[in-house]
Amino acid sequence: MPTSDADCPFCAIVRGRDSDAREVYRDDFVIAFFPTEPATLGHTLLVPRQHVGFIWHLSDELAAVLGQATTRLARAVHAAVEPDGLNVIQSNGEAATQTVPHLHIHLVPRWDNDNIGPIWPSETDYTEDQKDRAWSAIRDECRTLMS
């Protein structure tokens, strides 16, 4: 049974308590809807019905469901609005620009002339030592967590 947070606006949509929500899909595990202020026409959010704040709290089972729903929704968005491209964005925490603390995946149709700028910096200046330390730390965590 899905759990929810009484103060979460996405949980209100899950419960059917937001009459302004432009829902495009719902099943036992996920819901997809338009955000109030879409970045482009067709911008769609996908959320688990269960209240999960961050990707690191997501169960492997629900992650698999979200992955499958994301690819199916991407096909639907692509067929419906025929974009030149598509960003799939999932942010966690305030530093990553997450504004609603309910895990959500943005599917953002992109066109060559849209108003969204690049999402990556044109260059970075990390030293090889910094990159090696990050690589080593993440590799070690992967060996621990994924074995």
DRENTI-585079 format. One record per residue: residue number from 1; residue in one letter; chain; x, y, z of N, C-alpha, C, O in turn. Coordinates in steps of 0.05 Angstrom, whole numbers, plus 32768, in hexadecimal, padded with zeros to 4 digits. Layout:
<recs>
+-----+-----+-------+------+------+------+------+------+------+------+------+------+------+------+------+
!   n ! res ! chain !  n.u !  n.v !  n.w ! ca.u ! ca.v ! ca.w !  c.u !  c.v !  c.w !  o.u !  o.v !  o.w !
+-----+-----+-------+------+------+------+------+------+------+------+------+------+------+------+------+
! NUM !   A !     A !    X !    Y !    Z !    X !    Y !    Z !    X !    Y !    Z !    X !    Y !    Z !
...
+-----+-----+-------+------+------+------+------+------+------+------+------+------+------+------+------+
</recs>
This chain:
<recs>
+-----+-----+-------+------+------+------+------+------+------+------+------+------+------+------+------+
!   n ! res ! chain !  n.u !  n.v !  n.w ! ca.u ! ca.v ! ca.w !  c.u !  c.v !  c.w !  o.u !  o.v !  o.w !
+-----+-----+-------+------+------+------+------+------+------+------+------+------+------+------+------+
!   1 !   M !     A ! 8011 ! 7FE8 ! 8000 ! 8000 ! 8000 ! 8000 ! 8012 ! 8019 ! 8000 ! 8023 ! 801B ! 8011 !
!   2 !   P !     A ! 800D ! 802B ! 7FED ! 801D ! 8043 ! 7FEC ! 801B ! 8054 ! 8006 ! 8006 ! 8056 ! 8011 !
!   3 !   T !     A ! 8032 ! 805F ! 800E ! 8032 ! 8070 ! 8025 ! 8034 ! 808D ! 801B ! 803D ! 8092 ! 8004 !
!   4 !   S !     A ! 802D ! 80A0 ! 802C ! 802E ! 80BC ! 8023 ! 8036 ! 80CE ! 8039 ! 8036 ! 80C6 ! 8051 !
!   5 !   D !     A ! 803C ! 80E7 ! 8032 ! 8043 ! 80FC ! 8045 ! 802D ! 8112 ! 8042 ! 8028 ! 811C ! 802D !
!   6 !   A !     A ! 8020 ! 8118 ! 8059 ! 8009 ! 812B ! 8058 ! 8010 ! 8146 ! 804D ! 7FFE ! 8153 ! 8042 !
!   7 !   D !     A ! 8029 ! 814F ! 804F ! 8031 ! 8169 ! 8046 ! 803D ! 8169 ! 802A ! 8045 ! 817E ! 8020 !
!   8 !   C !     A ! 803F ! 8152 ! 801D ! 804C ! 8150 ! 8003 ! 8038 ! 8156 ! 7FEC ! 8024 ! 8149 ! 7FEA !
!   9 !   P !     A ! 803F ! 8169 ! 7FDB ! 802D ! 8170 ! 7FC5 ! 802A ! 8158 ! 7FB1 ! 8015 ! 8155 ! 7FA5 !
!  10 !   F !     A ! 803F ! 8149 ! 7FAE ! 803D ! 8132 ! 7F9B ! 802C ! 811C ! 7FA7 ! 801E ! 810D ! 7F99 !
!  11 !   C !     A ! 802D ! 8118 ! 7FC2 ! 801B ! 8105 ! 7FCF ! 7FFE ! 810D ! 7FCC ! 7FEC ! 80FC ! 7FCB !
!  12 !   A !     A ! 7FF9 ! 8127 ! 7FCC ! 7FDE ! 8131 ! 7FC8 ! 7FD4 ! 8129 ! 7FAC ! 7FBD ! 8122 ! 7FA9 !
!  13 !   I !     A ! 7FE5 ! 812B ! 7F98 ! 7FDE ! 8122 ! 7F7D ! 7FD9 ! 8104 ! 7F7D ! 7FC6 ! 80FB ! 7F71 !
!  14 !   V !     A ! 7FEA ! 80F5 ! 7F8A ! 7FE7 ! 80D8 ! 7F8C ! 7FCC ! 80D1 ! 7F98 ! 7FBE ! 80BF ! 7F8E !
!  15 !   R !     A ! 7FC3 ! 80E0 ! 7FAD ! 7FAA ! 80DB ! 7FBA ! 7F92 ! 80E7 ! 7FAB ! 7F7B ! 80E4 ! 7FB3 !
!  16 !   G !     A ! 7F97 ! 80F4 ! 7F94 ! 7F82 ! 8100 ! 7F84 ! 7F77 ! 8119 ! 7F90 ! 7F60 ! 8120 ! 7F8B !
!  17 !   R !     A ! 7F87 ! 8127 ! 7FA0 ! 7F7D ! 813F ! 7FAE ! 7F87 ! 8159 ! 7FA2 ! 7F88 ! 816E ! 7FAF !
!  18 !   D !     A ! 7F90 ! 8158 ! 7F89 ! 7F99 ! 8171 ! 7F7B ! 7F8A ! 8172 ! 7F61 ! 7F92 ! 8165 ! 7F4D !
!  19 !   S !     A ! 7F75 ! 8182 ! 7F61 ! 7F64 ! 8183 ! 7F49 ! 7F71 ! 8190 ! 7F31 ! 7F68 ! 818E ! 7F1B !
!  20 !   D !     A ! 7F87 ! 819E ! 7F36 ! 7F96 ! 81AB ! 7F21 ! 7FAA ! 8199 ! 7F13 ! 7FB5 ! 81A0 ! 7EFE !
!  21 !   A !     A ! 7FAF ! 8182 ! 7F1E ! 7FC3 ! 8170 ! 7F13 ! 7FBA ! 8165 ! 7EF8 ! 7FA4 ! 815C ! 7EF5 !
!  22 !   R !     A ! 7FCC ! 8167 ! 7EE5 ! 7FC7 ! 815D ! 7ECA ! 7FD4 ! 8142 ! 7EC8 ! 7FEA ! 813F ! 7EBE !
!  23 !   E !     A ! 7FC6 ! 812E ! 7ED2 ! 7FD0 ! 8113 ! 7ED3 ! 7FD0 ! 8106 ! 7EB8 ! 7FBC ! 8108 ! 7EA9 !
!  24 !   V !     A ! 7FE6 ! 80F8 ! 7EB1 ! 7FE7 ! 80EA ! 7E97 ! 7FE7 ! 80CC ! 7E9A ! 7FE1 ! 80BD ! 7E87 !
!  25 !   Y !     A ! 7FEF ! 80C2 ! 7EB2 ! 7FF1 ! 80A5 ! 7EB6 ! 7FF0 ! 809F ! 7ED3 ! 7FFA ! 80AE ! 7EE4 !
!  26 !   R !     A ! 7FE3 ! 8088 ! 7EDA ! 7FE2 ! 807F ! 7EF6 ! 7FE0 ! 8060 ! 7EF5 ! 7FD1 ! 8055 ! 7EE6 !
!  27 !   D !     A ! 7FF0 ! 8053 ! 7F07 ! 7FEC ! 8037 ! 7F0B ! 7FF0 ! 8032 ! 7F29 ! 7FEF ! 8045 ! 7F39 !
!  28 !   D !     A ! 7FF4 ! 8019 ! 7F31 ! 7FF6 ! 8013 ! 7F4E ! 800F ! 801E ! 7F5B ! 8011 ! 801F ! 7F74 !
!  29 !   F !     A ! 8023 ! 8025 ! 7F4B ! 803D ! 802D ! 7F56 ! 8046 ! 8049 ! 7F50 ! 8055 ! 8055 ! 7F60 !
!  30 !   V !     A ! 803E ! 8054 ! 7F39 ! 8047 ! 806F ! 7F31 ! 8030 ! 8080 ! 7F26 ! 801B ! 8076 ! 7F20 !
!  31 !   I !     A ! 8036 ! 809A ! 7F25 ! 8024 ! 80AD ! 7F18 ! 8035 ! 80C0 ! 7F08 ! 804B ! 80C8 ! 7F10 !
!  32 !   A !     A ! 802B ! 80C8 ! 7EF1 ! 8038 ! 80DC ! 7EE0 ! 8025 ! 80F3 ! 7EDB ! 800D ! 80EF ! 7ED6 !
!  33 !   F !     A ! 8030 ! 810B ! 7EDC ! 8020 ! 8123 ! 7ED9 ! 8031 ! 813A ! 7ED0 ! 804A ! 8139 ! 7ED2 !
!  34 !   F !     A ! 8024 ! 814F ! 7EC6 ! 8032 ! 8167 ! 7EBE ! 8039 ! 8178 ! 7ED7 ! 8028 ! 817A ! 7EE9 !
!  35 !   P !     A ! 8051 ! 8184 ! 7ED8 ! 8056 ! 8197 ! 7EEE ! 8046 ! 81B1 ! 7EE9 ! 803D ! 81B6 ! 7ED3 !
!  36 !   T !     A ! 8042 ! 81C0 ! 7EFF ! 8033 ! 81D9 ! 7EFD ! 8040 ! 81ED ! 7EE9 ! 8032 ! 81FA ! 7EDA !
!  37 !   E !     A ! 805B ! 81EE ! 7EE9 ! 8069 ! 81FF ! 7ED7 ! 807C ! 81EF ! 7EC6 ! 8094 ! 81EB ! 7ECE !
!  38 !   P !     A ! 8073 ! 81E4 ! 7EB0 ! 8084 ! 81D2 ! 7EA0 ! 809B ! 81E2 ! 7E93 ! 8098 ! 81F9 ! 7E8B !
!  39 !   A !     A ! 80B2 ! 81D5 ! 7E91 ! 80C9 ! 81E1 ! 7E84 ! 80C5 ! 81E3 ! 7E66 ! 80CE ! 81F6 ! 7E59 !
!  40 !   T !     A ! 80B8 ! 81CF ! 7E5B ! 80B0 ! 81CF ! 7E3F ! 8094 ! 81C1 ! 7E3E ! 808C ! 81B4 ! 7E51 !
!  41 !   L !     A ! 8086 ! 81C4 ! 7E27 ! 806D ! 81B6 ! 7E24 ! 8072 ! 8198 ! 7E23 ! 8083 ! 818F ! 7E14 !
!  42 !   G !     A ! 8063 ! 818A ! 7E33 ! 8067 ! 816D ! 7E35 ! 8078 ! 8164 ! 7E4C ! 807A ! 814C ! 7E52 !
!  43 !   H !     A ! 8084 ! 8177 ! 7E5A ! 8094 ! 8171 ! 7E72 ! 8082 ! 8162 ! 7E86 ! 806C ! 816B ! 7E8D !
!  44 !   T !     A ! 808B ! 814A ! 7E8D ! 807B ! 8138 ! 7E9E ! 808B ! 812F ! 7EB6 ! 80A3 ! 8129 ! 7EB3 !
!  45 !   L !     A ! 807E ! 812D ! 7ECD ! 808A ! 8122 ! 7EE5 ! 8080 ! 8106 ! 7EEA ! 8068 ! 8100 ! 7EE6 !
!  46 !   L !     A ! 8092 ! 80F4 ! 7EF2 ! 808B ! 80D9 ! 7EFA ! 8092 ! 80D6 ! 7F17 ! 80A9 ! 80DB ! 7F1F !
!  47 !   V !     A ! 807F ! 80CD ! 7F28 ! 8085 ! 80CA ! 7F45 ! 807B ! 80AE ! 7F4E ! 8067 ! 80A4 ! 7F43 !
!  48 !   P !     A ! 8089 ! 80A3 ! 7F62 ! 807D ! 808B ! 7F6E ! 8065 ! 8092 ! 7F7F ! 8065 ! 80A8 ! 7F8B !
!  49 !   R !     A ! 8051 ! 8081 ! 7F80 ! 803A ! 8086 ! 7F91 ! 8043 ! 8086 ! 7FAE ! 8037 ! 8094 ! 7FBF !
!  50 !   Q !     A ! 8056 ! 8075 ! 7FB5 ! 8061 ! 8074 ! 7FD0 ! 8072 ! 808D ! 7FD4 ! 8082 ! 8094 ! 7FC3 !
!  51 !   H !     A ! 8070 ! 809A ! 7FEC ! 8080 ! 80B1 ! 7FF1 ! 809D ! 80A8 ! 7FF7 ! 80A3 ! 809B ! 800B !
!  52 !   V !     A ! 80AF ! 80AF ! 7FE5 ! 80CC ! 80AA ! 7FE7 ! 80D9 ! 80C4 ! 7FE2 ! 80D5 ! 80D1 ! 7FCD !
!  53 !   G !     A ! 80E9 ! 80CD ! 7FF5 ! 80F5 ! 80E8 ! 7FF2 ! 810C ! 80E9 ! 7FDE ! 810E ! 80FC ! 7FCF !
!  54 !   F !     A ! 811E ! 80D6 ! 7FDE ! 8137 ! 80D7 ! 7FCF ! 813D ! 80BC ! 7FC2 ! 8133 ! 80A8 ! 7FCB !
!  55 !   I !     A ! 814C ! 80BD ! 7FAD ! 8153 ! 80A4 ! 7F9E ! 8161 ! 8090 ! 7FB0 ! 815D ! 8078 ! 7FAB !
!  56 !   W !     A ! 8170 ! 8099 ! 7FC3 ! 817E ! 8086 ! 7FD5 ! 816C ! 8078 ! 7FE9 ! 8175 ! 8066 ! 7FF7 !
!  57 !   H !     A ! 8153 ! 8080 ! 7FEA ! 813F ! 8073 ! 7FFB ! 812D ! 8060 ! 7FEA ! 811C ! 8052 ! 7FF6 !
!  58 !   L !     A ! 8132 ! 805F ! 7FD1 ! 8121 ! 804F ! 7FBF ! 8128 ! 8031 ! 7FC0 ! 8140 ! 802A ! 7FC0 !
!  59 !   S !     A ! 8115 ! 8020 ! 7FC2 ! 811A ! 8003 ! 7FC2 ! 8121 ! 7FFB ! 7FA5 ! 811A ! 8008 ! 7F92 !
!  60 !   D !     A ! 8130 ! 7FE5 ! 7FA3 ! 8137 ! 7FDB ! 7F88 ! 811E ! 7FD4 ! 7F78 ! 811E ! 7FD8 ! 7F60 !
!  61 !   E !     A ! 810A ! 7FCA ! 7F85 ! 80F1 ! 7FC2 ! 7F77 ! 80E3 ! 7FDA ! 7F6C ! 80DA ! 7FDA ! 7F55 !
!  62 !   L !     A ! 80E0 ! 7FEF ! 7F7C ! 80D3 ! 8008 ! 7F72 ! 80E4 ! 8016 ! 7F5D ! 80DA ! 8022 ! 7F4B !
!  63 !   A !     A ! 80FF ! 8014 ! 7F60 ! 8111 ! 8020 ! 7F4C ! 810C ! 8012 ! 7F31 ! 810C ! 8020 ! 7F1D !
!  64 !   A !     A ! 8109 ! 7FF8 ! 7F31 ! 8104 ! 7FEA ! 7F18 ! 80EA ! 7FF3 ! 7F0B ! 80E8 ! 7FF7 ! 7EF3 !
!  65 !   V !     A ! 80D5 ! 7FF6 ! 7F1C ! 80BB ! 8000 ! 7F12 ! 80BE ! 801C ! 7F06 ! 80B3 ! 8021 ! 7EF1 !
!  66 !   L !     A ! 80CC ! 802D ! 7F14 ! 80D0 ! 8049 ! 7F0B ! 80E0 ! 8049 ! 7EF1 ! 80DA ! 8059 ! 7EDF !
!  67 !   G !     A ! 80F4 ! 8038 ! 7EEF ! 8104 ! 8037 ! 7ED6 ! 80F3 ! 802F ! 7EBE ! 80F4 ! 803B ! 7EA9 !
!  68 !   Q !     A ! 80E3 ! 801B ! 7EC2 ! 80D1 ! 8012 ! 7EAC ! 80BC ! 8027 ! 7EA5 ! 80B7 ! 802C ! 7E8E !
!  69 !   A !     A ! 80B1 ! 8033 ! 7EB9 ! 809D ! 8049 ! 7EB5 ! 80AA ! 8061 ! 7EA7 ! 809D ! 806D ! 7E96 !
!  70 !   T !     A ! 80C2 ! 8067 ! 7EAE ! 80D0 ! 807D ! 7EA1 ! 80D4 ! 8078 ! 7E83 ! 80CF ! 808A ! 7E73 !
!  71 !   T !     A ! 80DD ! 8061 ! 7E7C ! 80E1 ! 805B ! 7E5F ! 80C6 ! 805B ! 7E50 ! 80C5 ! 8065 ! 7E39 !
!  72 !   R !     A ! 80B2 ! 8050 ! 7E5C ! 8097 ! 8050 ! 7E4F ! 808C ! 806D ! 7E4C ! 8082 ! 8074 ! 7E37 !
!  73 !   L !     A ! 808F ! 807C ! 7E61 ! 8086 ! 8098 ! 7E60 ! 8096 ! 80A8 ! 7E4B ! 808B ! 80B9 ! 7E3D !
!  74 !   A !     A ! 80B0 ! 80A3 ! 7E4A ! 80C1 ! 80B1 ! 7E36 ! 80B7 ! 80AB ! 7E1A ! 80B6 ! 80BD ! 7E09 !
!  75 !   R !     A ! 80B0 ! 8092 ! 7E15 ! 80A5 ! 808B ! 7DFA ! 808A ! 809A ! 7DF5 ! 8086 ! 80A3 ! 7DDF !
!  76 !   A !     A ! 807A ! 809B ! 7E0A ! 8060 ! 80A9 ! 7E07 ! 8064 ! 80C7 ! 7E01 ! 8057 ! 80D2 ! 7DEF !
!  77 !   V !     A ! 8076 ! 80D4 ! 7E10 ! 807B ! 80F0 ! 7E0C ! 8087 ! 80F5 ! 7DF0 ! 807F ! 8107 ! 7DE2 !
!  78 !   H !     A ! 809A ! 80E4 ! 7DE8 ! 80A6 ! 80E6 ! 7DCE ! 8091 ! 80E4 ! 7DB8 ! 8091 ! 80F4 ! 7DA5 !
!  79 !   A !     A ! 8080 ! 80D0 ! 7DBA ! 806B ! 80CD ! 7DA5 ! 8057 ! 80E3 ! 7DA5 ! 804D ! 80EB ! 7D90 !
!  80 !   A !     A ! 8051 ! 80EE ! 7DBD ! 803C ! 8102 ! 7DBF ! 8044 ! 811E ! 7DB5 ! 8035 ! 812C ! 7DA7 !
!  81 !   V !     A ! 805C ! 8126 ! 7DBD ! 8065 ! 8142 ! 7DB7 ! 807C ! 8144 ! 7DA3 ! 8084 ! 815A ! 7D9B !
!  82 !   E !     A ! 8087 ! 812D ! 7D9B ! 809C ! 812C ! 7D87 ! 80B3 ! 813F ! 7D8C ! 80B9 ! 8150 ! 7D7A !
!  83 !   P !     A ! 80C0 ! 813E ! 7DA3 ! 80D7 ! 8150 ! 7DA8 ! 80F0 ! 8148 ! 7D99 ! 80F2 ! 8132 ! 7D8E !
!  84 !   D !     A ! 8103 ! 815B ! 7D98 ! 811D ! 8155 ! 7D8C ! 812E ! 8145 ! 7D9F ! 8141 ! 8137 ! 7D96 !
!  85 !   G !     A ! 8128 ! 8146 ! 7DB9 ! 8137 ! 8137 ! 7DCD ! 8127 ! 8136 ! 7DE7 ! 8110 ! 813F ! 7DE7 !
!  86 !   L !     A ! 8133 ! 812A ! 7DFB ! 8125 ! 8127 ! 7E15 ! 8139 ! 8126 ! 7E2B ! 814C ! 8116 ! 7E2A !
!  87 !   N !     A ! 8135 ! 8136 ! 7E40 ! 8145 ! 8134 ! 7E58 ! 8135 ! 8124 ! 7E6C ! 811D ! 8128 ! 7E70 !
!  88 !   V !     A ! 8142 ! 8111 ! 7E79 ! 8137 ! 8102 ! 7E90 ! 8148 ! 810B ! 7EA8 ! 8160 ! 8106 ! 7EA9 !
!  89 !   I !     A ! 813B ! 8119 ! 7EBB ! 8149 ! 8125 ! 7ED1 ! 813D ! 811C ! 7EEC ! 8125 ! 811B ! 7EEF !
!  90 !   Q !     A ! 814E ! 8114 ! 7EFE ! 8145 ! 810C ! 7F19 ! 8158 ! 8119 ! 7F2D ! 8170 ! 8112 ! 7F2D !
!  91 !   S !     A ! 814F ! 812B ! 7F3D ! 8160 ! 813B ! 7F4F ! 815A ! 8133 ! 7F6C ! 8143 ! 812C ! 7F73 !
!  92 !   N !     A ! 816F ! 8133 ! 7F7D ! 816C ! 812B ! 7F99 ! 817A ! 8140 ! 7FAB ! 8192 ! 8144 ! 7FAA !
!  93 !   G !     A ! 816A ! 814C ! 7FBC ! 8174 ! 8160 ! 7FCF ! 8174 ! 817C ! 7FC4 ! 8173 ! 8180 ! 7FAC !
!  94 !   E !     A ! 8174 ! 818F ! 7FD6 ! 8172 ! 81AB ! 7FCF ! 8189 ! 81B4 ! 7FBD ! 8185 ! 81C3 ! 7FAB !
!  95 !   A !     A ! 81A1 ! 81AA ! 7FC3 ! 81B9 ! 81B1 ! 7FB2 ! 81B5 ! 81A8 ! 7F95 ! 81C2 ! 81B4 ! 7F83 !
!  96 !   A !     A ! 81A5 ! 8194 ! 7F91 ! 81A0 ! 818A ! 7F76 ! 8186 ! 8195 ! 7F6A ! 817D ! 818B ! 7F56 !
!  97 !   T !     A ! 817B ! 81A9 ! 7F76 ! 8163 ! 81B7 ! 7F6E ! 8149 ! 81A8 ! 7F72 ! 8135 ! 81AE ! 7F64 !
!  98 !   Q !     A ! 8149 ! 8194 ! 7F84 ! 8130 ! 8186 ! 7F8A ! 8120 ! 8199 ! 7F9C ! 8128 ! 81A1 ! 7FB2 !
!  99 !   T !     A ! 8108 ! 81A0 ! 7F93 ! 80F7 ! 81B3 ! 7FA2 ! 80DF ! 81A5 ! 7FB0 ! 80D5 ! 81B0 ! 7FC3 !
! 100 !   V !     A ! 80D8 ! 818E ! 7FA7 ! 80C3 ! 817E ! 7FB4 ! 80D0 ! 8165 ! 7FBE ! 80DB ! 8155 ! 7FAF !
! 101 !   P !     A ! 80CF ! 8160 ! 7FD8 ! 80DD ! 8149 ! 7FE4 ! 80CE ! 812E ! 7FE0 ! 80CA ! 811F ! 7FF3 !
! 102 !   H !     A ! 80C7 ! 8129 ! 7FC8 ! 80BA ! 810F ! 7FC0 ! 80C9 ! 8108 ! 7FA6 ! 80C8 ! 8118 ! 7F92 !
! 103 !   L !     A ! 80D5 ! 80F2 ! 7FA5 ! 80E5 ! 80EA ! 7F8E ! 80D4 ! 80ED ! 7F75 ! 80BD ! 80E4 ! 7F74 !
! 104 !   H !     A ! 80DF ! 80FA ! 7F60 ! 80D1 ! 80FE ! 7F47 ! 80E5 ! 80FF ! 7F30 ! 80FC ! 8107 ! 7F33 !
! 105 !   I !     A ! 80DB ! 80F6 ! 7F1A ! 80EC ! 80F5 ! 7F01 ! 80DF ! 8108 ! 7EED ! 80C7 ! 8106 ! 7EE7 !
! 106 !   H !     A ! 80EF ! 811B ! 7EE3 ! 80E6 ! 812E ! 7ECE ! 80EC ! 8122 ! 7EB3 ! 8102 ! 8119 ! 7EAE !
! 107 !   L !     A ! 80D8 ! 8121 ! 7EA2 ! 80DC ! 811B ! 7E86 ! 80D7 ! 8135 ! 7E77 ! 80C0 ! 813E ! 7E75 !
! 108 !   V !     A ! 80EC ! 8141 ! 7E6C ! 80EA ! 815C ! 7E60 ! 80EF ! 815A ! 7E43 ! 8106 ! 8157 ! 7E3A !
! 109 !   P !     A ! 80DA ! 815D ! 7E32 ! 80DF ! 815E ! 7E15 ! 80F0 ! 8176 ! 7E0E ! 80ED ! 818C ! 7E1A !
! 110 !   R !     A ! 8102 ! 8172 ! 7DFB ! 8114 ! 8188 ! 7DF3 ! 8113 ! 818D ! 7DD5 ! 8110 ! 817A ! 7DC6 !
! 111 !   W !     A ! 8114 ! 81A6 ! 7DCE ! 8115 ! 81AE ! 7DB2 ! 812E ! 81BF ! 7DAE ! 8138 ! 81CC ! 7DC1 !
! 112 !   D !     A ! 8138 ! 81BF ! 7D96 ! 8151 ! 81CE ! 7D90 ! 814F ! 81EB ! 7D98 ! 8163 ! 81F7 ! 7D9F !
! 113 !   N !     A ! 8138 ! 81F7 ! 7D97 ! 8135 ! 8213 ! 7D9C ! 8126 ! 8219 ! 7DB7 ! 811B ! 822F ! 7DBA !
! 114 !   D !     A ! 8125 ! 8206 ! 7DCA ! 8116 ! 820B ! 7DE2 ! 8126 ! 821E ! 7DF5 ! 813D ! 8225 ! 7DEF !
! 115 !   N !     A ! 8119 ! 8227 ! 7E0A ! 8124 ! 823B ! 7E1C ! 8135 ! 822F ! 7E33 ! 813F ! 823E ! 7E44 !
! 116 !   I !     A ! 8139 ! 8215 ! 7E33 ! 814A ! 8209 ! 7E48 ! 8167 ! 820A ! 7E3F ! 816E ! 8203 ! 7E28 !
! 117 !   G !     A ! 8178 ! 8213 ! 7E51 ! 8194 ! 8214 ! 7E4A ! 81A1 ! 81F8 ! 7E4F ! 8193 ! 81E5 ! 7E56 !
! 118 !   P !     A ! 81BB ! 81F6 ! 7E4B ! 81C9 ! 81DD ! 7E50 ! 81C7 ! 81D6 ! 7E6D ! 81C7 ! 81E7 ! 7E7F !
! 119 !   I !     A ! 81C7 ! 81BC ! 7E72 ! 81C5 ! 81B3 ! 7E8E ! 81E0 ! 81AB ! 7E9A ! 81E1 ! 81A5 ! 7EB2 !
! 120 !   W !     A ! 81F5 ! 81AC ! 7E8A ! 8210 ! 81A4 ! 7E94 ! 8222 ! 81BC ! 7E90 ! 821F ! 81CC ! 7E7E !
! 121 !   P !     A ! 8236 ! 81BF ! 7EA2 ! 8249 ! 81D5 ! 7E9F ! 825A ! 81CF ! 7E86 ! 825E ! 81B8 ! 7E7E !
! 122 !   S !     A ! 8263 ! 81E5 ! 7E79 ! 8273 ! 81E1 ! 7E61 ! 828E ! 81D5 ! 7E67 ! 829A ! 81C7 ! 7E56 !
! 123 !   E !     A ! 8298 ! 81D9 ! 7E7F ! 82B1 ! 81CC ! 7E87 ! 82B3 ! 81CC ! 7EA5 ! 82A5 ! 81DB ! 7EB3 !
! 124 !   T !     A ! 82C5 ! 81BC ! 7EB0 ! 82CB ! 81BB ! 7ECC ! 82E9 ! 81BC ! 7ED0 ! 82F8 ! 81BA ! 7EBD !
! 125 !   D !     A ! 82F1 ! 81C0 ! 7EE9 ! 830E ! 81C2 ! 7EEE ! 8317 ! 81B0 ! 7F05 ! 8327 ! 81B9 ! 7F16 !
! 126 !   Y !     A ! 830C ! 8197 ! 7F07 ! 8315 ! 8185 ! 7F1C ! 8330 ! 817A ! 7F15 ! 8336 ! 8174 ! 7EFE !
! 127 !   T !     A ! 8340 ! 8177 ! 7F2A ! 835B ! 816B ! 7F26 ! 8358 ! 814D ! 7F23 ! 8344 ! 8141 ! 7F2A !
! 128 !   E !     A ! 836D ! 8141 ! 7F18 ! 836C ! 8124 ! 7F15 ! 836B ! 8116 ! 7F30 ! 835F ! 8101 ! 7F33 !
! 129 !   D !     A ! 8378 ! 8122 ! 7F44 ! 8377 ! 8117 ! 7F60 ! 835A ! 8118 ! 7F6B ! 8351 ! 8105 ! 7F77 !
! 130 !   Q !     A ! 834C ! 812E ! 7F67 ! 8331 ! 8130 ! 7F70 ! 831F ! 811B ! 7F62 ! 830F ! 810E ! 7F6F !
! 131 !   K !     A ! 8323 ! 8118 ! 7F48 ! 8313 ! 8104 ! 7F39 ! 831A ! 80E8 ! 7F43 ! 8308 ! 80D7 ! 7F46 !
! 132 !   D !     A ! 8334 ! 80E2 ! 7F48 ! 833C ! 80C8 ! 7F52 ! 8331 ! 80C2 ! 7F6D ! 8328 ! 80AB ! 7F72 !
! 133 !   R !     A ! 8330 ! 80D6 ! 7F7F ! 8325 ! 80D1 ! 7F9A ! 8307 ! 80CB ! 7F99 ! 82FD ! 80BA ! 7FA7 !
! 134 !   A !     A ! 82F8 ! 80DA ! 7F88 ! 82DC ! 80D5 ! 7F85 ! 82D7 ! 80BA ! 7F78 ! 82C5 ! 80AB ! 7F81 !
! 135 !   W !     A ! 82E6 ! 80B3 ! 7F64 ! 82E4 ! 8099 ! 7F57 ! 82E9 ! 8082 ! 7F6B ! 82DA ! 806F ! 7F6B !
! 136 !   S !     A ! 82FE ! 8085 ! 7F7B ! 8305 ! 8070 ! 7F8E ! 82EF ! 806D ! 7FA3 ! 82E7 ! 8057 ! 7FAA !
! 137 !   A !     A ! 82E5 ! 8084 ! 7FAE ! 82D0 ! 8083 ! 7FC3 ! 82B6 ! 8076 ! 7FB8 ! 82AA ! 8065 ! 7FC6 !
! 138 !   I !     A ! 82AE ! 807D ! 7FA0 ! 8295 ! 8072 ! 7F95 ! 8299 ! 8055 ! 7F8D ! 8288 ! 8045 ! 7F92 !
! 139 !   R !     A ! 82B0 ! 804F ! 7F82 ! 82B6 ! 8033 ! 7F7B ! 82B5 ! 8021 ! 7F94 ! 82AA ! 800B ! 7F94 !
! 140 !   D !     A ! 82C1 ! 802B ! 7FAB ! 82C1 ! 801B ! 7FC4 ! 82A5 ! 8018 ! 7FCE ! 829E ! 8002 ! 7FD7 !
! 141 !   E !     A ! 8294 ! 802D ! 7FCD ! 8278 ! 802A ! 7FD6 ! 8269 ! 8017 ! 7FC5 ! 8258 ! 8007 ! 7FCF !
! 142 !   C !     A ! 826E ! 8017 ! 7FAB ! 8260 ! 8005 ! 7F98 ! 8268 ! 7FE8 ! 7F9F ! 8257 ! 7FD6 ! 7F9F !
! 143 !   R !     A ! 8281 ! 7FE3 ! 7FA5 ! 828A ! 7FC8 ! 7FAD ! 827C ! 7FBF ! 7FC6 ! 8275 ! 7FA7 ! 7FC9 !
! 144 !   T !     A ! 8277 ! 7FD1 ! 7FD9 ! 826A ! 7FCA ! 7FF2 ! 824C ! 7FC7 ! 7FEE ! 8240 ! 7FB3 ! 7FF7 !
! 145 !   L !     A ! 823F ! 7FDA ! 7FE1 ! 8222 ! 7FDA ! 7FDF ! 8217 ! 7FC7 ! 7FCA ! 8200 ! 7FBE ! 7FCD !
! 146 !   M !     A ! 8226 ! 7FC1 ! 7FB6 ! 821B ! 7FB2 ! 7F9F ! 8225 ! 7F95 ! 7F9F ! 8220 ! 7F87 ! 7F8B !
! 147 !   S !     A ! 8232 ! 7F8C ! 7FB4 ! 823A ! 7F70 ! 7FB4 ! 822A ! 7F5F ! 7FC6 ! 822E ! 7F47 ! 7FC9 !
+-----+-----+-------+------+------+------+------+------+------+------+------+------+------+------+------+
</recs>
